[in-house]
Each structure stands twice: as structure tokens, then as C-alpha cells.
Amino acid sequence: MVEDKHQAPVTLSKSWKKHSVHSTIYDGGKIAFSCGEGMPLLPDKAEPVKFLATLCHGDVALVDTERGVQIRSIRRGFDFDEVAEVAEEDNFMVDDNANESILSDPDAVTTFALSYNCSELVTASRSGVLRHYDLYHNCKLKRTIGRAHKLPVRCMEFYPGGVFLATGSVDGQVKIWDTVRGYATHAFNFPRGISCMKWILPKLGSRVQLVLAIGCDDGTFRIYDLKGDKTSAPKNGNNPTLILDVKDHTNAAVTCITSTDNCEVILTSGRDEVINIYFGGSETATKRRRRNDSSKHVEYGYRRVRTHPVYEFLEGVNIISNTENVIFVTAGSKGIIHKYELIHRDGLEVSVRSILTQPIKEQFGGDRGGYLHLFETNDANSMEQIIAVDAEHNLSFIDKNTLETRRVMIGQNDDIIDLKYIMSPDHNGITNAERVVIATNSAQVRIFDKSTFSCEAVLSGHHTEIVLAVDVSPCGRLIATCGKDRKMNIWCAKSTRCLATAIGHTEPVGGVAVSKKRLKYDVDNAAFAVTCSKDKTLKRWSLPSCMDLLSTKNETISLQTTSSVKSHDKDINIVSISPNDAFVAVSDVHRLHFLLSTIFY
């Protein structure tokens, strides 16, 4: 039987099912990490998944730390099975009026607090309303407290025991809430807004501690013992005791408070470019109360032992080792993570020395805004034990021992202008597409892992303006980019090094395409690239072989154009090459299409 040589044409399906969605997961504000305890987020998994709670478009998004995608949100309250099928009208999708709608929404979340067992979450809205959710039971709303503060709440912290919650507002008021009964137990007033808070648990025998450290915008730092002394108020219960009241940060906000496990050492950072170090002790400490009150004895006291200059605005400090000499890391406006060692001998001699700095190629840098947050994951089984949040809302998972970045989770991609798969043939010749290169509204180009949506690499340093188009060679070794800076760059997809540059257009380059035959990249000057520009011209560029391009050390080759033609009377914004490299299709802003030979007769 003779086989029919004329096979049926391949048809492309017109019905597509959404497999997964990577949208904005973080747009600034607080972030909390959960190791997966206390909350079965996904019913199809035997163990609870690790997640991040982030602020996103006036809501709290719960993000899978392994896949980098939203699991669910708090306000929407949709089921887990519907996550991949959220419609375009999802509140998390960004539109032109997103920022205006958030500012006008009285229920938009300004901050939140996640309990230590990760089973409860309390949010504070723009109107000052507190909402208490049970994460274990499908984020069920347990309680609402109306007008907890007159002005918006800036920071919130759960007590490690899970009963008490501290809230601080921009008007300088701090309240302590009993989350079981739903009322405030304490209230403190400060002259300026509250910038940070932390519960500390000094070990004093069998007594349960209830000690809160508070930092303000004017540099005030106070520590309260909420239980106080019962003998001072036999009828009304315990009066809070002011353990420490200092203003060691000079007219600058206290940005972070951290302590060792035994709370014998407390560090505070501020925007006055210094770190203050406090030592505590269980010996009787005499502190003189404000105004004309008599001195009072408390069971635990703190004193400042050293002020260490760091010469940058600090936004985060974390103690990562509680050995004999305390080790801590810092991040701030310079965009560099530093590791320090605090050396002390019997509390008499205190010194701080720098022991490690983040590798240069992984530093975010101060010219891009620096780091805004730094916190630990408290996951002892993972090498990614530090998360640094930068000004572009990227979340870098960092090894606390080497300060090397393990992966980067993009919180907000902004506008997606162009994207391409990076094809990677295996040893059997089968082509796999495990990575995606994406051009956003930036001079940088990002490479993502398709399975985890983690940003593996960034192509940066050779474009000075927004990148408008990208293309990838069929062998997966080269990436071509072009942009508003009127040039095209050729990059190594593996090392992310710029290999060649093509300069010749007089206006922004809106499109780029490379030849589609894989074998041409093994022959010198056989492969080529085509660019189109706002100057109404097409240019054909000859490419050296991949071996010649990759053999260059730190040099960037200048490409030469082999032909140029004016194909349109309007701006050309897209170009594509046929699979056999014989034709070029181009289109302009008026939807006028042309099909040309790649030789440009």
C-alpha cells in the first residue's frame, strides 16, 4: 500500500486552558514567612506548604515560596482549586486605575501580623479596622474590631504565645490587644509615629514575660514590661513598667529591632546611619521614671554599651547566630548586605568587626534604591535563611553563611513588553524549554525558571534605556535584545555576559529577530539578526559563530550591518524571520505588513 505523501496540515487548537498564573505578588510593605506549620494550604499535599504573606494591591497574598505564585488571598476568600482559574477581573491584576482604587478603598490593608504558629492572621485596614482571620479554617473571619486607632496602623506584632497583639499607628499610639476576648489591655502614647515593635522574652526563671520594645520616628526607643509589679496596683492588676526610655537615634526613625534568643543583647538600627547595642541583665536595675516620680526597681534592665557607625540608612538588622560572639547582618540604602561579629568579654569590652560582604555581582546597589527589608525565614532545613527585599520589590533568598543569592522572586514585573522561551537541547537532541527571557518596562532583561517563576539571572549593564524586544537563538545559547537606546545586544544565555553590540539605527529599535536554523550558529557569519526601528529601516547584521562569540573573554564585539532598507513610511515595531531563514515579515504602527527576502533586494 502506497503511503500518502500529502499529510494533513497541523492545526492549532483554538481552546486553551490556563495552567498557572504569575502575577504581582508584592508591591511594597510588610512580608512574613511561614515554614508551613499550622496551616494546610493545599489539600492535594500531605504536608502544609511553605508560604509568604505579602501586601499586594490592598490585600494580603499568600505566596508559595517554592513556585513563586499566589496560593490565595485573604480578602477574596476563594478556594484553593480556583487559584489557577482566576479571571482577569481579579483584584490582584494591575490596571490603570489600580493605585487610585486602593487609595480610595477604606478596607485596603495597610499592614498585618502573622502568629508564630502561622494559624492566625490579623489585618489593619486604611480606616483603622482590625480583622482577625483563622488561616487553618479557610481564612475564616473570626472577629472585627472597628476603629482600633484614629489614624492608620503602621506596624503590628503577635506575641509568641499567640494571645496578645501589639499595634502601633502613625499618630504615636500603641495598643495591646487580647485577641481571644477582643479588647485592648494597654495603651501607650508617643510624641511621634510608631516605626517598629518587637516582643522580647528575657529568661527570668519560671515567670512568663510580657516585654515589648517600641521604636519611633523621632529616634525614641522604649521597653515596657507589661506585667510590671503586682504590688504597685493591688486592686487594678499589674501596671506596666518602663524598663528603658532613651533617644539614642538622633532625630531619625528606628527602623528595626532585633535580639538574641535569650534577649541579653538587643540591636536597633535607624536612618541616622548607626547601630545601637544594648546589654540586658537579670540583676536589679534602677530606672528613674519620667517627671518627678520616685525611682523604681525592676527585675530586668538594659543599657547601651556601644554605638556602631555603618554610614548608610539601615532598613534591616537580623541576628543570625547566638554563639558566644553574636553575628548579625545588615541591609540598607547602599544595597549591600554586610555581616558583622559582635565581640564582648563579660560585658566590659564591646567591639564590632565586619566579617563578610555580599558578592559584588549579587549586590543590588544604592543607585537603584537599595534594600528596604531584611528578615530571617527561621527554616533550619533550608540554605535560604535570609530574605532581602529591594526597592524594585524583588525578594532575594540568600544563604546566611556565604551571603550568596540562591534565587530571586520577582514581586512585581511591571509591564511585560516581550518574552521568549530559551530552548535547551539535551544529550538526546530533544529540545526542552525550561527558561523564559522577559523584557519588562526596564533597561534590564530577566531570565525566569518556568517551573518556579524564580528569576535565575538578569541581563543588565549594556542597555541604558527600556528594552523593547528580545529573541533567542534556536540552539538556546544566544539572546538578542534591543531597546530605546538605539542598539542591539547579543548575550550569552548561560553566563549572561554581553558578547556583541550592533549600533547603526538613528531611532529606538523596536524589534529584533535572529535566524532560525540551528546549524548556522556553528559556522562563522552564517547566522544573522534583523532589527527594525522607528527610523523606518530594516538592518541585517551578520553574526560570528557561537564558538567565536563565546571564546571572547571580556571583550564586546561590534557587529557590522550587511544590508539596510527603508521598508515603511511609518514606525516599524515588529519583525519575524521564517523557519527556513528565507523571508522576513515586518509590520508598522498602521498595521501595514510586508514580506521581504532576508537578503533585502
Phi, psi and omega in degrees: 000128182278129180283144178284119181284341182268096181278155179295140180295148179283128179254144180265131182297142179262357180241122184234141178253133181290123182270311179206159183231131172242102179243189179296128179246350182198131179228029175112148180112204187283151174224139177229145183248142176234134177279004179100007182276139169084359185214106176281089187287320184244119183294336184275001179247144183288327182244149177300145183273149174288138183216160173248136171260120185229154173277131183208110176052050176075015180222173175252118179262136174259117191245132175290119183288338180279318185260345178071022181238160179292135172271315177189176174237168184276311186287325181291316177070029179278162182285162182296324184291344184263005186297317183280356183241025180291133183285170183294343179277013178304141180297339183278343180287136184274133172232182185295333183254019185296313183295321180293321180292326179292318181294330181268355181273113180291341180266005178297134184281130178262328177198174182204171176221133178252129181294160185293330176270005174061025179256349182226148179217134178241130179248153174240127182267172180297332179276000179090009181273134175262135177234129184253120184246145174260104183291332183291331181249062172057039177057044180288136178284117182270319187203149175234131178244112184278137176051056179296326177224155179288325179244164185304146178279132182261324183217149181216145179215130174279141170291141181306331178285346174088359182268315187260149179227131177255133178233141179229134185249174182286348178270007176086017180253135176242132177234144176251127186246140169272106185287343179282316183262341174081034176221164180274135180260330181219158175212135179230146179243136180237156182291335181230175183295154180274129183255329180198157178214155176204134173279133178237148187233076176294141183273113179231070179068224183269358183287131177282125185268149177221075187243131183235129175257135187229133176243147185238171181291335182268008180093000178290137179227120181231150175233125181246137167263105188290336177281324177062211181247121184294334182288342182282341180216073185295337183264321186262006180094201185276136173264136178295143181251131177277105182281318184216136177217099184226166174227068186276347173261120190284103175048039179220146185294142170280116188265336184205145176230128178220157183212161174287170182298322179272001177061024176279343178231129176236135176243138174233140177241158182207178179272013171265012172069031177223161172242127176260136183245128181239137174252141178243161179207154181274357177291160181296128181242132179261120179237130180275123182285165183293163181062226186252021179288152179287160180293154186222141181267133176236166185276345183217138182222158178231150176217145178282128183249341181196148171240119185251120179282141178237348174062038171198155177288116182271136177245349180202137174222133180221132173277122184249354178213133181249041178282193180301319174254120185291135177244131181220160180239153181227155175211145183196212191290339179280349178072028180231134177266129180243148174245132182236158174239129178262113183256125178216146180234106179056026178072008183263312180252119182236127178218156180233130178229144178279130183244342181197146177233145179304137179307144187300318184291345181253001179286139180284321176094150181278337181291342179260002176117348178073190179267145181250334181215154176209123180209163181268155177270342183058030178250100184290340183272359183243147175280344181269079188256003175227137175240122178250131181250124183259180185290342178265013176066031173267140180251110182262122177268117193239140174286123185289341181278316184253349184061024176271142181281123179277319178196166182230128177256125183274119180284323183211120183272349186064209182284131175271113184269318181203155177204151180215149171285145171260109183280133182231099178292136177271188185291342177268002180085003180277130183273128177242146178242090182258350183230155181228134175257131188231132173257120178253188181284062188203166175278358179255150176242133185251145176248122184250148167279126187294327185280325184250352185056027177271137180282109183280325184205163179229128174269111186213164173101346184239354171250132181260348177226183188299135175278130186256338183204153177223156172208157185231138178293151181296339177278349177079009183266337185237146176234131178251135179227151176214161184197196184286350178276011171069030178215164176242140177239144174250127185241154170275123184292336183274310184266352182058030178265141177283123185260323184210156180225138178241120181236128181181337178283150180260355178226171179307141180267114187265346182208151178214144176213144179244159182299149191259352179275122188294321186292340180295336184282354176264357181243138182292130177063018175272319177283158182209167176228149178236132179237148174234151190220169175290346178279010173072018181242155169251140177230138178252128184243132178275135183250133171296168178294158180300326180296318180290322180293315184284343180280345177291138185281276180242015182268150176247120183283141175266119181278151180246141178278139179260337177200155180212141182212145172268111187256341184224165173260357179234177182297131177266128186235000179206144180215146179213147181249138180293158182299334179265008178064020183266333186228156176235129176254131181227157180213149180247185185291342178264018177062031176267121186252144176226148174241116185240159171285147181292348178276346179061058176297000000 
